[in-house]
């Protein structure tokens, strides 16, 4: 199967979605699928094309350089000119996904969308989320499947997007954990909460529990 993953950022950047693409994509390649990644490069300093983990990564320009909006018209052009069996959109909070969704819908290409969203540290961005959901709803409703990384996320976006819950699949994020060190005693009461120190990441909830 020819699969295209579309995201605002991927390797060499670090983050949850970036890691998701790297881990899932390389495993799909190992199973015999052809995986392309379409992403952006606001800096203009990264390779336009390269191979990473068996995946072909293509980067298009995005603006503005200093903000995480990722206005990238090249996403639309690349999708309309390509041919894939399935497009997997990763995340939804930048301009990359609406541009890509429009191209997929107009090109009648099958696609799925994983939301990867827990919030944003910007009050303005959070304030306009409801409007963003309304504008995306007609295109999101055309997805072959919508993916939440948790039951909460699937329930949340089903309500916000007005899409029936049965259209969602829940696929939790995985983790490539190292083997336990010999002799280390397991502490069942020890909890690790990983992520940036921002309130919407929810570390305070783990501490409060």
C-alpha positions in Angstrom: 0.0 0.0 0.0 1.2 3.5 -0.8 0.7 5.7 2.3 1.2 9.5 2.7 1.5 11.0 6.2 0.9 14.7 6.4 2.0 16.9 9.3 3.3 20.3 10.1 6.5 18.9 11.6 8.5 15.7 11.6 12.1 14.5 12.0 14.5 16.1 13.0 12.1 17.9 15.4 11.1 16.2 18.6 7.6 16.0 20.0 4.7 13.6 20.3 3.3 13.8 16.8 6.9 13.8 15.4 7.7 10.6 17.3 4.4 9.0 16.3 5.2 9.5 12.6 8.7 8.1 13.0 7.7 5.1 15.0 4.5 4.1 13.1 6.0 5.0 9.7 9.1 2.9 10.1 7.0 -0.1 11.2 4.8 0.3 8.2 7.9 0.3 5.9 9.1 -2.9 7.7 5.8 -4.5 6.8 6.3 -3.8 3.1 4.3 -0.6 2.7 5.7 2.5 0.8 5.5 5.5 3.1 5.9 9.1 2.1 5.9 12.0 4.6 4.8 15.5 3.5 5.7 18.2 5.9 7.0 21.8 6.1 10.2 23.7 6.6 9.7 27.4 7.6 13.4 27.8 8.0 14.4 26.8 4.5 17.4 25.1 5.9 16.4 21.5 5.8 16.6 19.1 2.8 13.7 19.4 0.4 13.7 15.6 0.1 15.5 12.9 2.1 14.9 9.3 3.2 14.4 8.7 7.0 13.8 5.3 8.4 12.8 4.0 4.9 10.3 6.8 4.4 10.6 9.4 1.8 10.3 12.8 3.5 9.4 15.9 1.4 9.3 19.4 2.8 7.6 22.5 1.5 8.0 26.1 2.6 5.7 27.5 5.3 5.1 30.9 6.7 5.4 32.8 9.0 8.8 31.6 10.1 8.5 32.8 13.7 5.0 31.5 14.5 3.6 27.9 14.5 0.8 28.6 12.0 2.5 26.7 9.1 0.7 28.3 6.2 2.0 26.0 3.4 0.3 26.2 0.0 2.7 23.6 -1.3 0.9 21.0 0.8 -2.1 21.4 -1.5 -0.1 21.2 -4.7 1.9 18.1 -3.6 -1.3 16.2 -2.6 -3.1 17.0 -5.9 -0.1 15.9 -7.9 0.5 12.7 -6.0 -1.2 9.2 -6.0 -1.6 7.3 -2.8 -3.9 4.6 -1.5 -4.4 6.4 1.8 -3.5 9.7 3.3 -3.0 10.0 7.1 -3.3 13.5 8.4 -1.5 14.0 11.8 -2.8 16.7 14.1 -5.2 19.5 13.2 -4.2 22.7 14.9 -2.2 24.4 12.1 -3.0 25.4 8.6 -1.3 22.3 7.2 -4.3 20.0 7.8 -7.1 22.2 6.4 -5.0 22.8 3.3 -4.3 19.1 2.9 -7.9 18.1 3.7 -9.1 20.4 0.9 -6.7 18.8 -1.6 -7.7 15.3 -0.5 -11.4 16.0 -0.8 -11.1 17.7 -4.2 -8.9 14.8 -5.4 -11.3 12.2 -4.0 -8.4 10.6 -2.1 -9.2 8.4 0.9 -7.9 9.8 4.2 -7.8 9.3 7.9 -7.1 11.9 10.6 -5.5 11.5 14.0 -6.2 14.6 16.1 -3.3 14.6 18.5 -4.7 17.5 20.4 -4.9 18.3 24.1 -4.9 22.1 24.0 -2.6 25.0 23.5 -0.7 27.3 25.8 -2.0 30.4 23.9 -5.3 31.8 25.3 -6.1 33.2 21.8 -5.6 29.8 20.1 -7.8 28.2 22.7 -10.4 30.9 22.3 -10.8 30.3 18.5 -10.9 26.5 18.7 -14.7 26.4 18.5 -14.7 28.4 15.3 -11.9 26.2 13.9 -13.9 23.1 14.6 -17.0 24.5 12.8 -14.9 25.4 9.7 -13.2 22.0 9.6 -16.4 20.0 10.2 -17.4 19.5 6.5 -14.0 18.2 5.5 -13.4 16.1 8.6 -16.8 14.4 8.1 -15.4 13.0 4.8 -12.7 11.0 6.5 -12.7 7.2 6.0 -12.0 7.1 9.8 -11.2 9.5 12.5 -8.7 8.5 15.2 -8.4 9.5 18.8 -5.5 8.5 20.9 -7.8 8.1 23.9 -11.5 7.5 24.6 -11.6 11.1 25.9 -10.2 12.5 22.7 -12.6 10.5 20.5 -15.6 11.5 22.6 -14.5 15.2 22.7 -14.0 15.5 18.9 -17.2 13.6 18.1 -19.1 16.2 20.0 -17.1 19.2 18.7 -17.1 18.1 15.1 -20.6 16.8 15.1 -19.4 13.4 13.7 -21.0 10.2 15.1 -18.8 8.4 17.6 -18.9 5.2 15.7 -16.8 6.9 12.9 -13.9 7.1 15.4 -11.3 4.5 16.2 -9.3 4.7 19.4 -5.6 3.9 18.9 -3.6 4.8 22.0 -0.1 6.1 21.6 2.6 3.5 22.2 6.1 3.7 23.6 9.3 2.0 22.5 10.5 1.3 26.1 14.0 0.0 26.9 14.4 -3.3 28.6 14.3 -3.0 32.4 17.7 -2.9 34.0 18.7 -6.1 35.9 18.2 -5.9 39.6 15.9 -2.8 39.6 13.0 -3.3 41.9 9.6 -2.3 40.5 7.8 0.3 42.5 4.0 0.1 41.7 3.5 3.5 43.2 6.0 5.3 41.0 4.4 7.3 38.1 6.3 9.1 35.4 4.5 11.9 33.6 6.4 13.0 30.4 5.9 16.1 28.4 6.5 19.9 28.4 5.8 21.8 31.5 2.6 23.4 30.3 -0.7 23.2 32.1 -2.6 21.7 29.2 -0.3 18.7 29.3 -1.9 17.8 32.6 1.1 17.1 34.9 -0.8 18.8 37.7 -3.5 16.1 37.5 -1.0 13.3 37.9 0.5 15.1 41.0 -3.0 15.8 42.5 -3.9 12.1 42.1 
